[in-house]
Amino acid sequence: MTTHVAVRPAFAELIDLWVPVRQLGTGFAFSEGPIWHPREHHLLFSDMPGDVRRRWDRSGVREVMRPANKCNGMTYDAELNLIVCEHATSTLVRERPDGRREVLASHFEGMELNSPNDVCVKSDGAIYFSDPWYGRMPVYGVERPRQLGFQGVYRIPPGGGAPELLVDRYLFDQPNGLCFCPTEDRLFVNDTVQCNIRVFDIRPDGRLGPGRVFASGIVSADEPGVPDGMKCDAQGNLWVCGPGGVWVYTIGGELIGKLRVPELVGNLTWGGPDWRTLFLTATHSLYAVDTKVGPRLEPYMKAGNGAAARSGDGGGGSDRPVSGVTAAVSVPANGVKKAAPGYRLDPSRCALIIQDMQNDVVMEGGAFASSGSPAHCREQNAIANAARLAQAARSRGIPVIHVWFVVEPGAPGVTMNAPLFEGLADAKALVRGTWGSAAVPGLEAQTGDHVVEKQRMSGWEGTRLETVLRALGRDVVIVTGAWTNMSIEHTARTGADKGYFMLVPEDACSTMNAEWHTASVNYALQNVCVVTDVDAVIAAVDS
């Protein structure tokens, strides 16, 4: 019998089903609000009934604040200021490293908030928080009358301002945990009393569209536990406190697994040097469990990595994210020059591009099959290698971006200034909605992936590729796909010009024949990127 429960086989891709849940400390009244400091490598968490804030690091657990205003949920902003939900004061505050304290929200329409409970920060600096009334109950807060007659979810705009109510006043009984999806276009909010999770589309102005029930029935007659803290992983799966431990849902709302914990879990967060340790505040104890997947990339994680790199504290980054790469020194049997292995990559700064892996480009029966492209793709095992790298990337929190060449019937808007474009139009290739424009089997876009369309060789020209990379905070770009001496080479060259660190795992790329591939890899690409292979990239993000 396994330690944890795989409701669907996919759960085993997120966590080892036998992995132990380690107790890091115990003896607390009710622990909550865990948050990992990415630069200093410690965890803060609160004990609401004890009115104390504690810190855990490798030396153990110690107190850092008493009284602590019975604080609950905590997070950091992009500058690593601590954002704290306080039950005793019914306020949301910002604590700066120098000790200054700033009230971010305390009232709505002239009345005191109930008791801010959980909080998350969007990449644009907006702060979203839930406001049930648990902090006005005995033990977990300070017993006192409520001024508001409802429990809401609020937003503080970028740069500050009065809190904005985002939902219908009577939609929630007790809104609790909340988090964004990886692309930040959806917000999840759970309700402890209703035992469900709602999802809302986020409008361009930061407000919420109509919500819908994402998951319900998070309750058990046999095990204690209710929806409470909640986090989204890098793949878009939702990890929510529930009966018996933590329940995990896919981005589509399917329950796929349950993490078993010895005590009732109130909240959770990822941390550790590689962001693969899930910390759990569970009633009287603090626990940790290793996972195969990391968190949704939050603003403070990116800020922390940069700060750690500059301070030289060994936080997993470096001034140059591709570190220790020497000149190409190995020449395998296929004649390709590759960089020496042993370099490191920071997964939080990487993105993987899969380019032009479409049926017309590399498959038999496609519009360009007579070019020899399908045969060389098979020789390279490029589809399987790219799929293996994509799977490894997703499990490590590295976004996967599919760049597809797509045209409308007749190729309107594609200039006939080059033989490549003329041939595309003549062959009626890569037309939207046809088999030829579809991704090859095994490299279809998965939930959480990004799709960028183009009508040029380079993945950058006239596309939103750079917008996606900047939104995700990624400056190390791994390029795979077809064709090596055309789209791959053009994309790598332009990326280098734009200031990105470019890597090309050549065994996940192909073109018309081995001669063209080797010439491109050994000459043009050597000057603009790190030429490597899939195994070396996977090892580099694991080091």
Residue pairs with C-beta under 8 A, 6 or more apart in sequence:
2 17
2 18
3 17
3 18
3 19
3 20
3 21
3 260
4 11
4 15
4 17
4 18
4 19
4 245
4 257
4 258
4 259
4 260
5 11
5 17
5 257
5 258
5 260
6 12
6 17
6 256
6 257
7 255
7 256
7 257
7 258
8 254
8 255
8 256
8 257
10 250
10 256
10 257
11 17
11 248
11 256
11 257
13 292
13 293
13 395
14 233
14 235
14 237
14 248
14 256
14 257
14 291
14 292
14 293
14 395
15 257
15 259
15 289
15 290
15 291
15 292
15 293
16 290
16 292
19 289
19 290
20 289
21 259
21 260
21 261
21 262
21 280
21 287
21 288
21 289
22 287
22 288
22 289
23 262
23 285
23 286
23 287
24 56
24 61
24 279
24 285
24 286
24 287
24 288
25 54
25 56
25 60
25 61
25 285
25 286
26 284
26 285
26 286
27 284
27 285
28 47
28 50
28 54
28 283
28 284
28 285
28 286
29 47
29 48
29 49
29 50
29 284
30 47
30 48
30 49
30 50
30 139
30 140
30 266
30 283
30 284
31 45
31 46
31 47
31 54
31 266
31 281
31 282
31 283
31 284
31 285
31 286
32 45
32 46
32 47
32 48
32 72
32 73
32 229
32 266
32 267
32 281
33 44
33 45
33 46
33 71
33 72
33 73
33 74
33 84
33 85
33 267
33 281
34 43
34 44
34 45
34 74
34 267
34 268
34 269
34 271
34 279
34 280
34 281
34 286
35 43
35 44
35 45
35 74
35 75
35 76
35 82
35 269
36 42
36 43
36 269
36 270
36 271
36 272
36 279
37 43
37 44
37 76
37 80
37 304
38 80
38 271
38 300
38 301
38 303
38 304
38 305
38 307
38 308
38 315
39 80
39 304
39 307
39 308
39 311
39 313
39 315
40 313
41 57
41 272
41 273
41 313
41 315
42 55
42 56
42 57
43 55
43 56
43 57
43 269
43 271
43 279
43 286
44 53
44 54
44 55
44 64
44 74
44 82
45 53
45 54
45 56
45 74
45 267
45 279
45 281
45 286
46 52
46 53
46 54
46 68
46 70
46 71
46 72
46 74
46 281
47 53
47 54
48 70
48 71
48 72
48 87
48 139
48 140
48 141
49 70
49 139
49 140
51 66
51 67
51 68
51 69
51 70
51 88
52 63
52 65
52 66
52 67
52 68
53 63
53 64
53 65
53 66
53 68
53 71
54 61
54 62
54 63
54 64
55 61
55 62
55 63
55 64
56 279
56 286
61 286
67 88
69 84
69 86
69 87
69 88
69 89
70 86
70 87
70 88
70 135
70 140
70 141
70 142
71 84
71 85
71 86
71 87
72 85
72 86
72 87
72 115
72 116
72 117
72 118
72 134
72 135
73 84
73 85
73 116
73 117
73 118
73 119
73 129
73 229
73 267
74 82
74 83
74 84
74 85
74 119
75 82
75 83
75 119
75 120
75 121
75 298
75 300
76 82
76 83
76 121
76 300
76 303
76 304
77 83
77 94
77 121
77 125
77 127
77 299
77 300
78 121
78 123
78 125
78 299
78 300
78 302
78 303
79 303
80 97
80 300
80 303
80 304
80 307
81 94
81 95
81 96
81 97
82 94
82 95
83 92
83 93
83 94
83 95
83 104
83 119
83 121
83 127
84 92
84 93
84 94
84 95
85 92
85 115
85 116
85 117
85 118
85 119
85 129
86 92
86 93
86 115
86 116
86 135
87 115
87 117
87 134
87 135
87 136
87 140
87 141
87 142
88 135
88 141
88 142
89 106
90 106
90 112
90 113
90 114
90 115
90 116
90 135
90 136
91 103
91 104
91 105
91 106
91 113
91 116
92 103
92 104
92 105
92 106
92 113
92 116
92 119
92 127
92 129
92 156
93 101
93 102
93 103
93 104
94 101
94 102
94 104
95 101
95 102
96 102
104 127
104 156
104 160
105 113
105 116
105 129
105 154
105 156
105 162
105 163
106 112
106 113
107 113
108 148
108 152
108 154
108 162
108 163
108 165
111 147
111 148
112 147
112 148
113 131
113 148
113 163
114 131
114 132
114 133
114 135
114 136
114 146
114 148
114 151
115 131
115 132
115 133
115 134
115 135
115 136
115 141
116 129
116 130
116 131
116 135
117 129
117 130
117 131
117 132
117 134
117 135
117 175
117 176
118 129
118 130
118 176
118 177
118 178
118 229
118 230
118 267
119 127
119 128
119 129
119 130
119 178
120 127
120 128
120 129
120 178
120 179
120 180
120 298
121 127
121 128
121 298
121 299
121 300
122 128
122 180
122 184
122 206
122 299
123 184
123 299
123 471
123 473
124 158
124 206
125 158
125 159
125 299
126 155
126 156
126 157
126 158
126 206
127 155
127 156
128 153
128 154
128 155
128 156
128 166
128 178
128 180
128 187
129 153
129 154
129 156
129 163
129 178
130 151
130 152
130 153
130 154
130 175
130 176
130 177
130 178
130 189
131 148
131 151
131 152
131 153
131 154
131 175
132 151
132 172
132 174
132 175
132 176
132 192
133 146
133 151
133 174
134 140
134 141
134 174
135 141
135 142
136 142
136 143
136 144
136 145
136 146
137 143
149 169
150 169
150 170
151 172
151 173
151 174
151 175
152 165
152 166
152 167
152 169
152 172
152 175
153 165
153 166
153 167
153 172
153 175
153 178
153 189
153 208
154 163
154 164
154 165
154 166
155 163
155 164
155 166
155 206
155 207
156 162
156 163
156 164
157 164
157 206
158 206
164 207
166 200
166 207
166 208
167 175
167 189
167 200
167 208
167 211
171 198
171 211
172 189
172 191
172 194
173 191
173 192
173 193
173 194
174 191
174 192
174 193
175 189
175 190
175 191
176 189
176 190
176 191
176 192
176 227
176 228
176 229
176 230
177 189
177 190
177 227
177 228
177 229
177 230
177 231
177 240
177 241
177 267
178 187
178 188
178 189
178 190
178 230
179 187
179 188
179 230
179 231
179 232
179 238
179 296
180 186
180 187
180 188
180 202
180 232
180 296
181 187
181 188
181 232
181 236
181 251
181 296
182 232
182 234
182 235
182 236
182 296
182 297
182 399
182 448
183 448
183 450
184 202
184 471
185 201
185 202
186 199
186 200
186 201
186 202
187 199
187 200
187 202
187 208
188 197
188 198
188 199
188 200
188 214
188 230
188 232
188 238
189 197
189 198
189 200
189 211
190 196
190 197
190 198
190 218
190 227
190 228
190 230
190 240
191 197
191 198
191 227
192 226
192 227
192 228
194 216
195 216
195 217
195 218
195 219
195 226
195 227
196 213
196 214
196 215
196 216
196 217
196 218
196 227
197 213
197 214
197 215
197 216
197 218
197 227
197 230
197 238
197 240
197 249
198 211
198 212
198 213
198 214
199 211
199 212
199 214
200 208
200 209
200 210
200 211
201 208
201 209
201 210
202 208
202 209
203 209
214 238
214 249
214 253
215 238
215 240
215 249
215 253
215 255
218 226
218 227
218 240
218 242
218 243
218 247
219 226
219 243
220 242
220 243
220 244
222 243
223 243
223 244
224 243
224 244
224 264
225 241
225 242
225 243
225 244
225 245
225 264
225 265
226 241
226 242
226 243
227 240
227 241
227 242
228 240
228 241
228 265
228 266
228 267
229 240
229 241
229 265
229 266
229 267
229 268
229 269
229 281
230 238
230 239
230 240
230 241
230 268
231 238
231 239
231 268
231 269
231 270
231 295
231 296
232 238
232 239
232 295
232 296
233 239
233 270
233 291
233 293
233 294
233 295
233 296
233 397
234 293
234 294
234 295
234 296
234 297
234 394
234 396
234 397
234 398
234 399
234 448
235 251
235 293
235 394
235 395
235 397
235 447
235 448
236 250
236 251
236 296
236 447
236 448
237 248
237 249
237 250
237 251
237 256
237 293
238 248
238 249
238 250
238 251
239 246
239 247
239 248
239 259
239 268
239 278
240 246
240 247
240 248
240 249
241 247
241 265
241 266
241 267
241 268
242 258
242 265
244 258
244 260
244 261
245 258
245 259
245 260
245 261
245 265
245 280
246 258
246 259
246 261
246 265
246 268
246 280
247 255
247 257
247 258
247 259
248 255
248 256
248 257
248 258
248 259
249 255
249 256
250 256
250 447
251 447
251 448
252 447
259 278
259 289
261 280
261 282
261 287
262 282
262 285
262 287
263 282
263 283
263 284
263 285
263 287
264 282
264 283
265 280
265 281
265 282
265 283
266 281
266 282
266 283
267 280
267 281
268 278
268 279
268 280
268 281
269 278
269 279
269 295
270 276
270 277
270 278
270 279
270 291
270 294
270 295
271 277
271 279
273 314
273 315
273 316
274 294
274 316
274 347
275 294
275 295
275 301
275 347
275 348
275 397
276 290
276 291
276 292
276 293
276 294
277 288
277 289
277 290
277 291
278 288
278 289
278 290
278 291
279 286
279 287
279 288
280 286
280 287
280 288
280 289
292 395
293 394
293 395
293 396
293 397
294 347
294 396
294 397
295 301
295 397
297 348
297 397
297 472
297 473
301 348
302 348
302 473
304 315
305 315
305 316
305 317
305 346
305 348
305 349
306 317
307 315
308 314
308 315
308 316
308 317
309 315
309 317
309 318
309 319
310 319
316 346
317 346
317 349
318 344
318 346
320 501
321 345
321 346
321 349
321 350
321 475
321 476
321 501
322 343
322 344
322 345
322 476
322 501
322 503
322 530
323 343
323 344
324 342
324 343
324 344
325 339
325 340
325 343
325 530
326 339
326 340
327 339
327 340
328 337
328 338
328 339
328 340
328 526
328 531
329 337
329 338
329 339
329 340
330 337
330 338
330 340
331 337
331 338
332 338
334 514
334 518
335 518
335 522
336 506
336 517
336 518
336 521
336 522
336 531
337 521
337 522
337 526
337 531
338 506
338 531
338 532
338 533
338 536
339 530
339 531
339 532
339 536
341 536
341 539
342 543
343 530
343 536
343 540
344 540
344 543
345 476
345 503
345 537
345 540
345 541
345 543
346 476
346 541
347 396
347 397
347 398
347 541
348 397
348 473
349 473
349 474
349 475
349 476
350 393
350 398
350 474
350 476
350 477
350 478
350 541
351 398
351 399
351 400
351 401
351 469
351 472
351 474
351 476
351 477
351 478
352 389
352 390
352 393
352 398
352 399
352 400
352 401
352 478
352 480
353 401
353 402
353 403
353 459
353 465
353 477
353 478
353 479
353 480
353 481
353 491
354 386
354 390
354 400
354 401
354 402
354 403
354 443
354 480
354 481
355 402
355 403
355 459
355 479
355 480
355 481
355 482
355 487
355 488
355 491
356 362
356 403
356 404
356 405
356 481
356 482
356 483
356 487
357 382
357 383
357 386
357 402
357 439
357 440
357 443
357 480
357 481
357 482
358 366
358 404
358 405
358 430
358 436
358 437
358 438
358 439
358 440
359 365
359 366
359 435
359 436
359 437
359 438
359 439
359 440
360 366
360 367
360 368
360 427
360 429
360 430
360 436
360 437
361 368
361 373
361 405
361 430
361 482
361 483
362 373
362 374
362 377
362 382
362 383
362 440
362 482
362 510
363 369
363 374
363 377
363 440
364 374
366 373
366 374
366 429
366 436
367 424
367 427
367 428
367 429
367 430
367 436
368 423
368 427
368 429
371 512
372 512
372 513
373 482
373 483
373 510
373 511
373 512
375 513
376 510
376 511
376 512
376 513
376 514
376 517
377 383
377 482
377 510
379 510
379 514
380 507
380 508
380 509
380 510
380 517
381 507
382 480
382 481
382 482
382 507
382 508
382 509
382 510
383 440
383 441
383 442
383 443
384 442
385 480
385 505
385 507
385 508
385 534
386 443
386 480
386 481
386 508
386 534
387 442
387 443
388 534
388 538
389 478
389 480
389 505
389 508
389 534
389 537
389 538
390 400
390 443
392 537
392 538
392 541
393 399
393 400
393 478
393 541
394 400
394 446
394 448
396 541
396 542
398 478
398 541
399 448
399 449
399 450
399 468
399 472
399 474
400 445
400 446
400 448
400 449
400 450
401 449
401 450
401 451
401 452
401 465
401 468
401 469
402 439
402 443
402 445
402 449
402 450
402 451
402 452
403 452
403 453
403 454
403 459
403 463
403 465
403 481
403 487
403 491
404 430
404 437
404 439
404 451
404 452
404 453
404 454
405 424
405 430
405 437
405 453
405 454
405 455
405 487
406 430
406 431
406 432
406 437
406 453
406 454
406 455
407 413
407 414
407 424
407 429
407 430
407 431
407 432
407 455
408 431
408 432
409 428
409 431
409 432
410 425
411 421
411 424
411 425
411 431
413 455
414 421
414 424
414 425
414 455
415 421
416 422
416 425
420 457
420 486
423 429
424 430
429 436
430 436
430 437
431 437
439 445
445 451
450 468
452 459
452 463
452 464
452 465
452 468
453 463
454 461
454 462
454 463
455 462
456 462
457 486
457 487
457 490
457 491
458 487
458 490
458 491
458 493
458 494
459 465
459 479
459 487
459 490
459 491
459 494
460 466
460 491
460 494
460 495
460 498
461 494
466 498
469 475
469 477
469 500
475 499
475 500
475 501
476 500
476 501
476 503
477 495
477 500
477 501
477 502
477 503
478 503
478 504
478 505
478 537
479 488
479 491
479 492
479 495
479 502
479 503
479 504
479 509
479 529
480 488
480 504
480 505
480 508
480 509
481 487
481 488
481 508
481 509
482 488
482 509
482 510
482 511
483 509
483 510
483 511
483 512
484 506
484 509
484 510
484 511
484 516
484 517
484 520
484 521
485 511
485 516
485 517
485 519
485 520
485 524
486 511
488 504
488 509
488 520
488 525
489 520
489 524
489 525
492 502
492 504
492 525
492 528
492 529
493 524
493 528
495 502
495 528
495 529
496 502
496 528
496 529
501 530
502 528
502 529
502 530
503 529
503 530
503 532
503 537
504 521
504 525
504 529
504 530
504 531
504 532
505 532
505 533
505 534
505 536
505 537
506 517
506 521
506 531
506 532
506 533
507 533
507 534
508 533
508 534
509 517
510 517
511 517
511 520
521 531
525 531
